[in-house]
Amino acid sequence: MAKFVTADEALQAVLPNQNLYIHTAAAAPQALVEALLRRADSLYGVKIYHLHTDGDASYANDEYDGIFDVYSLFIGSNVRGAIAKGRAQFVPSFLSEVPGMFRKRIIPLDVALIQVSPPDAHGFCSLGVSVDATNAAWRMAEVVIAQVNPKMPRSHGDGLIHLNDIDYAVEHDQPLPIHEPGIITPEEDAIGGHIASMIEDGSSLQMGIGSIPNAVLEKLGNHKHLGIHTEMFSDGVIPLVESGVIDNSMKKVHPGKIVSGFAFGTQKLYDFIHDNPMVNMLDIAYVNDVSTIRKNKKVVAINSAIEVDLTGQVCADSIGTRFYSGVGGQMDFIRGASLSEGGKPIIALASSTKKGMTKIVSQLKPGAGVVTTRAHVHYVVTEHGVADLYGKSIRERINAMIQIAAPEHREALEKEAFELYHS
């Protein structure tokens, strides 16, 4: 049975040179992270592994250089600067394969810092809004330290952990981080309209968080029998569930259920997830497995990009050589949707940056990472329309991509393409 102790007492279980995992996104256990920092002077050589986390990541600051080595499997804003200057390190990985890295001990874990709901009458706590790779991490860690938070929703699915599997429990009442929906720009609204027109009744949707997914969801009010099978979701699905548009009735995999690995949004979202049998939060190795995704018909996968070249190569993890985010689940769902009967893999982005630079480019920036190859890409959508690249030649792709670029950049792109591909 878990020992209920203070955070400082619990963190005494962490030793120098160990590998430590921190729970993902909104579930990052801030009280435990703060206690970890208080022990820093005695923890030289600790390697910290995590996906995107929300909240404080001071362990990546310069003052902890030589104490904490930080390895990010998906880059969030709280470690982006540290990675840019080499203080922290990026581990490129498909999200679907991260749990396997823990289970196969390619990344062996000594300690897992997690956040859970209070136990039920049977002693089971819940990983709540973030099951993802954490389900594998706590199972493989030698020591499990849990922040027990009454604000953490109890979710259905794979996220149950019994008190017997927790070594140290720290009671800490703290609101989860909130992500308010952003204002949808005219460009994003137009992108949402184009994508919504591509979605058929009975489709299963995968989308992330942000203004483009929200713009799509806002335009689906007249659709019927939509389903959700996604690595993550946010508040935008709730109105469609309440109106009956999302009923998950046509899904082959978990019919009637919203399937996801983690969620991040407002308190309304967390309340929606709490003890809701419709929502199944599952291990991301299963959720993002291509063989799982493709079983649903009409899978529509909506993913973003930093830039796309005229042949269809998608850069989504870096700005040139500067690592910005990660591979994540983009390739998992692009491939899964392409193999789904009637599926539509979509890359969506505004045609230009806020500074007016084109995101549709003749060549990716030097050092830019190709997350999705030109052979995997089907549809690229900007505010100017839809480019269908599947089965198209390089010349046909170039013509289609130029048509969805910002008008002021099209002539230059035509000249660059001629020089590159007609010499």
Secondary structure, 3 states (H helix, E strand, C coil): CCEECCHHHHHHHCCCCCEEEECCECCCCHHHHHHHHHCHHHCCCEEEEECCECCCCHHHCHHHCCCEEEEECCCCHHHHHHHHCCCCEECCCEHHHHHHHHHCCCCCCCEEEEEECCCCCCCEEECCCECCCHHHHHHHCCEEEEEECCCCCCCEECCEEEHHHCCEEEECCCCCCCCCCCCCCHHHHHHHHHHHHHCCCCCEEECCCCHHHHHHHHCCCCCCCEEEECCEECHHHHHHHHCCCECCCCCCCCCCCEEECEECCCHHHHHHHCCCCCEEECCHHHHCCHHHHCCCCCEEEEEECCEEECCCCEECCEECCEECCCCECHHHHHHHHHHCCCCEEEEECCCECCCCCECEECCCCCCCCCCECCCCCCEEEECCEEEECCCCCHHHHHHHHHHCCCHHHHHHHHHHHHHHHCC
